[in-house]
Amino acid sequence: MSLFIRIVFAIAACALMAVAAALLVYAPYVVLRDSLAGTAVLHESLLGVVGYLIVAIALFDVAKYFFEEEVPAGRERRSAGDARRGLTKFISTIIIAIFLEALVLIFETARDDVTEVKYAALLVLAGCVTLVSLGLFQRLSASVEQTVGPEPDTKDEEKQSPKDAGRLAS
């Protein structure tokens, strides 16, 4: 089952990278198409392109997370610290994407209809709540790790002699 799950994560990561690559190609195409057509070029299409690029970078980062944390064999038994660091990298990517997208949305709505800026402000608020939640998770998990101590390493257990194992069992 572990092999199947790793294959699914690898396929999902490849699909995310393909979508991100398509967005990275599509974004400059939109600018070229709009500039050659003479339509509302710079201020509208460039902000849209920034949005595409933000999503593409976030997708690449999520795919990278899958390849680093979920696909490799032998990663099933990780320490709590490893899991915390991996989750922190993943959530940090999402938080950065939320804030960048909120910034683009603020510029777009401020130019078009200022009354709609409240939705961009809600997105900034969602990013702030996510950031504070990540900090709280970091603080609580680090304090639990200090209280409980590090998890025993399976390699250290395997290196013990049978005499040591008998002594530990008693």
N, C-alpha and C positions, 0 to 999 in steps of 0.2 A: 504494500500500500504506500510505503514511503517513496518508492521509486515513481509510482504513478503520480503522487502529489508533486514531486519535484519536476516531472515532465510537464504537468499542467501549469506550474508556475513558470517554467521556461517558455512554454508556448505563449502564455499570457504576456510575459515580458517581451518576447519577440513581436507580438502583435502591437503592444504599446509603443515599441520603438518604431515600428512601421508607420503607425498613425502619426507619431511625433515627426518622423522624417517627411511624411507627406505635408504636414503643417509647415515645416521649415521650407519646403519648396513652394507651397501655395502662397505663403505670406509675401515673398518678393514678387511673385506672379501677379498678385492683386494690385500692388503698387504700380508695376509696369503697365498692366492692362488699363488701370484707371488713368494713369498719366498719358498714355497714348490715345485714349478715348477722349481726354480733355474734360472728364467729369470732375466732380468735387474731389480733388486729388488729395492734397496734403493733409489737411486737418481731419478729414473723415477716414480715409483709407489707412493713413499711417497709425491712427489710434487702433483701428481694427487689426492691423498687422501686429502691433505690440501685443494685443490680446492673444493672437494666434501664437506668437513666439513664447509668451508666458506659459500658455498651455503646453506647447511642445517641450519646453524645458522641464516643466513639472512631470510630464509623461516620461521623458528620458530618465529623470531622477527616480521616479517610481519603478521603472523597469530595471534600473541599476540596483535599486534596493532589492528587488526580487532576485536578481542574479547573485548578489552578494550574500543575502541572508536566507533565502528560501530554497534556492536551487542546489547549492553544493551538498554533496554527501557528507555524512558525519557531523552535521550541524544539529541533529535532533536533540542532543543533550547539551544545551548551552547553559551557562551560568546566568543567574538573574542579572548580573551586570552587563553581560553581552546582550541579553534581550532588551535591557533598558537602553543601551547605546543604539541598538538597531532601531528600536521604536522611536527614539529621539530623532535620529537622522530622517526617518520617514515622515514623522509629524512636522519636523522643521521644514521640509520641502513643501508640504501642504500649506503651512503657515505663510511661507514666503510667497507662494502662488496666490493665496487669498489676498495678502496685502498688495501685491503688484496689480492684481485684477481690480481690487478696490480703487487703487490709484487711477487706473485707466478709466474706470467707471465714473469716478469723480470728475475727471476732465471732460468726459463725454456728456454727462448730465449737466454739468455746470454751463457748458456751452449751449446745449439744446434747450433744457427746461430745468431751471434751478429748483423747482418744487420737487423734482424727482431725486434730488441729492440724498434724501432720507434713506433710499435703498442702498446707496453707496455707503452711507454712514452705518447702516446695519451690517453691511459686509465687513467694514472696519471693526465694528463691535464683535462680530463673530470671530474675526482673526485675533482680537485681543483676548476674548474668552478662551480660545483654543491655546493661545500662548500662555496665559495664566494657568490653564489646566495642565499644560505640559510642565510648567515649572513646579506645580504642586505634585504632579506625578514623580518628577525627578527628586524632589525633596523627600517625599514619603518613601519612595523605593530606596533611596540612598540611606535613609535612617534605618530602614528595616534591614538592609544589608549590613550596616554597622552593628546593629543589635544582635542579629542572628549569626552573623559571621559568613565567611565565604562558603560556598557549597563544596563538598568534597569532590576532588577530581578523580574520575574513574581510572585514569592512568596510574595515579598514586596507589589506589587500592589494588590494582593488578600487580604492581611491583612488590607488594608485601609478601613476605615468605609465609608458608603455611603455619609456621610457629607463631608469627606475629598475628595472623588472622585468628588463631585459636585464643591468643591472649586478649584480642579485642572482643571476641565473642563472650568471654567470661566476665 
